[in-house]
Amino acid sequence: MFSLVNDLALPASQNLFPETFVSFSTMLENLLAGTVAVIGGFFADSVGRKRLTLAGFVLLGLGYAILGFVPESFFGWWFYIIVDGIAWGIFSTIFLVTVWGDLAQGQNSEKYYILGSLPYLLSNFTRISLGSLVAATVTDKFAVFSFAAFFLFLAVLPVVYAPETLPEKTIKELELKKYVEKAQKEVEKTQKKETEKAQRENGNGVEIETNPEFEKILEEAEKYY
């Protein structure tokens, strides 16, 4: 759904602006997509594939929604160009490189990558064959952005119910890491309060011994960390 909507809306958007602007915006989007694709790989391993994918869909849906509401706004078009580049960087990392290897679970992954590339091939064929027809028959060319935003938000629903493909072991390690970091902060915060309280009772500038219990907890947290 995402690929189909995106490719069918492309000819209509290209017909609305001069060729030089379209070329420049495409170059900028590709630059953003390449940068975000690299950064997105690190985020996909830390926050998970699902969250990053949802963020990409929401950004692209917001971009099309703004174009539908304020199609002649200079800010609206630049906002769309930026979020479109970011979204495509995320999708390139997730749907072209990452998720199919996750689904293969260490086995032969060629069939997964072939299956994952089919929507892009089919949507490109649809854009070449039907895109010009859609752009020519739509009377209100700006209305196509509202429809695109609607269907892109619908495309988010299957992702919401899809399971996380990040390995369960990695997820558990990330959860443990967050828990340990939170525990360390709480211990340091409590220790700081106890020290300040003791200093107030004994006078400022008096050196206070560190509570051995806090030291023990910190050592255990650092060991598991």
C-alpha positions in Angstrom: 0.0 0.0 0.0 2.8 2.4 0.9 4.7 1.8 -2.3 1.6 2.0 -4.5 0.4 5.3 -3.0 3.8 6.9 -3.0 4.5 6.1 -6.7 1.0 7.0 -7.9 1.2 10.4 -6.2 4.7 11.2 -7.6 3.6 12.1 -11.2 0.9 14.4 -9.9 3.4 16.3 -7.6 6.0 16.6 -10.3 3.5 18.2 -12.7 2.8 21.0 -10.2 6.3 22.5 -10.1 9.1 23.5 -12.5 11.5 20.8 -13.5 14.4 22.6 -11.9 12.7 22.6 -8.5 11.7 19.0 -8.8 15.3 18.0 -9.7 16.8 20.0 -6.8 14.3 18.7 -4.2 14.9 15.1 -5.5 18.7 15.6 -5.0 18.1 17.0 -1.5 15.8 14.1 -0.5 18.4 11.6 -1.8 21.1 13.2 0.3 18.9 13.2 3.4 17.9 9.6 2.8 21.5 8.4 2.4 22.4 10.1 5.7 19.4 8.9 7.6 19.8 5.4 6.3 23.2 5.1 8.0 22.0 6.7 11.3 18.8 4.7 11.1 20.7 1.5 11.2 22.1 2.3 14.6 18.6 3.3 15.9 17.1 0.1 14.5 19.4 -1.9 16.7 18.7 0.2 19.8 15.0 1.1 19.7 13.8 -1.7 17.4 12.7 -2.0 13.8 9.0 -1.5 14.6 9.3 1.9 16.3 11.5 3.2 13.5 9.2 2.0 10.8 6.2 3.6 12.5 8.1 6.9 12.8 8.8 6.8 9.1 5.2 6.2 8.1 3.9 8.9 10.5 6.4 11.4 9.1 5.5 10.7 5.5 1.8 10.8 6.3 2.2 14.2 8.0 4.1 15.5 5.0 1.3 14.5 2.6 -1.3 15.8 5.0 0.3 19.2 5.1 0.5 19.3 1.4 -3.2 18.5 1.3 -4.2 21.3 3.7 -1.8 24.0 2.5 -0.6 23.0 -1.0 0.7 26.4 -1.9 2.6 27.0 1.2 6.4 27.3 0.8 6.9 25.9 4.3 4.6 23.0 3.5 6.6 21.9 0.5 10.0 22.2 2.3 8.5 20.3 5.3 7.4 17.5 2.9 10.8 17.4 1.2 12.6 17.0 4.5 10.3 14.4 6.0 10.2 12.5 2.7 14.0 12.2 2.7 14.0 11.1 6.3 11.3 8.5 5.8 13.0 7.1 2.7 16.2 6.8 4.6 14.4 4.8 7.3 12.6 2.6 4.9 15.8 1.9 2.9 17.4 0.6 6.0 14.5 -1.4 7.3 12.8 -2.8 4.2 15.8 -3.2 1.9 18.5 -4.3 4.3 17.3 -5.3 7.7 13.9 -6.9 8.3 14.2 -9.7 5.7 17.4 -11.0 7.4 15.6 -10.9 10.7 12.8 -13.0 9.4 15.2 -15.5 7.9 16.6 -16.1 11.5 20.0 -17.1 10.2 18.7 -19.4 7.5 18.6 -18.9 3.7 17.3 -15.4 3.3 17.3 -14.9 -0.5 13.5 -15.7 -0.8 12.7 -13.1 1.9 14.7 -10.4 0.1 13.0 -11.3 -3.2 9.6 -11.1 -1.6 10.5 -7.8 0.1 11.6 -6.2 -3.2 8.4 -7.1 -5.1 6.3 -4.2 -3.8 8.9 -1.7 -5.1 9.1 -3.4 -8.5 5.3 -3.6 -8.9 4.7 0.0 -7.7 7.4 1.3 -10.1 5.7 -0.5 -12.9 2.3 1.0 -11.8 3.8 4.5 -11.8 5.2 4.1 -15.3 1.9 2.6 -16.6 -0.8 4.4 -14.7 0.9 7.4 -13.0 0.6 9.7 -16.0 -3.1 8.7 -16.4 -3.8 9.4 -12.7 -2.0 12.8 -13.0 -4.0 13.7 -16.1 -7.5 12.6 -14.9 -7.4 14.1 -11.3 -9.1 17.5 -11.6 -7.9 18.8 -8.3 -4.2 17.8 -8.3 -3.7 18.9 -4.7 -6.5 16.5 -3.6 -4.2 13.6 -4.4 -2.0 14.5 -1.3 -5.0 14.2 1.0 -5.8 10.8 -0.4 -2.2 9.8 -0.1 -2.0 10.9 3.5 -5.2 8.9 4.3 -3.9 5.6 2.7 -0.4 6.0 4.2 -2.0 6.3 7.7 -3.9 3.1 6.9 -0.7 1.5 5.9 0.5 2.0 9.5 -2.1 -0.3 11.0 -0.6 -3.6 9.9 2.8 -2.4 11.3 1.1 -1.6 14.7 0.0 -5.2 15.1 3.2 -6.7 13.6 5.7 -8.3 16.0 9.2 -6.8 16.6 11.8 -8.6 14.4 14.7 -7.5 16.5 16.0 -10.7 18.2 14.5 -11.4 21.6 17.9 -11.8 23.2 18.9 -8.3 22.0 15.6 -6.8 23.3 16.2 -8.4 26.7 19.8 -7.0 26.8 18.5 -3.5 25.9 15.9 -3.7 28.6 18.5 -4.8 31.1 20.8 -2.0 30.1 18.0 0.6 30.5 17.1 -0.9 33.9 20.7 -0.8 35.1 21.2 2.7 33.9 18.0 3.8 35.7 19.1 2.0 38.9 22.5 3.7 38.8 20.8 7.1 38.5 18.5 6.4 41.4 21.3 5.2 43.6 23.5 8.2 42.7 20.5 10.5 43.3 19.8 8.9 46.7 23.4 9.0 47.7 23.7 12.6 46.8 20.6 13.4 49.0 22.1 11.5 51.9 25.4 13.3 51.5 23.8 16.7 51.4 21.7 15.9 54.4 24.7 14.8 56.4 26.6 17.9 55.4 23.8 20.1 56.6 23.7 18.3 59.9 27.5 18.4 60.4 28.2 21.7 58.8 29.3 22.6 55.2 32.7 21.5 54.0 32.9 18.4 56.3 33.9 15.3 54.3 31.4 12.5 54.7 32.1 8.9 54.2 30.4 7.1 51.4 27.6 4.7 52.4 29.1 1.2 51.8 25.6 -0.1 50.8 25.5 2.4 47.9 29.0 1.4 46.8 28.0 -2.2 46.8 24.9 -1.6 44.7 26.9 0.5 42.2 29.5 -2.2 41.9 26.8 -4.8 41.2 25.1 -2.6 38.6 28.3 -1.9 36.8 29.1 -5.6 36.7 25.8 -6.5 35.1 26.1 -3.4 32.8 
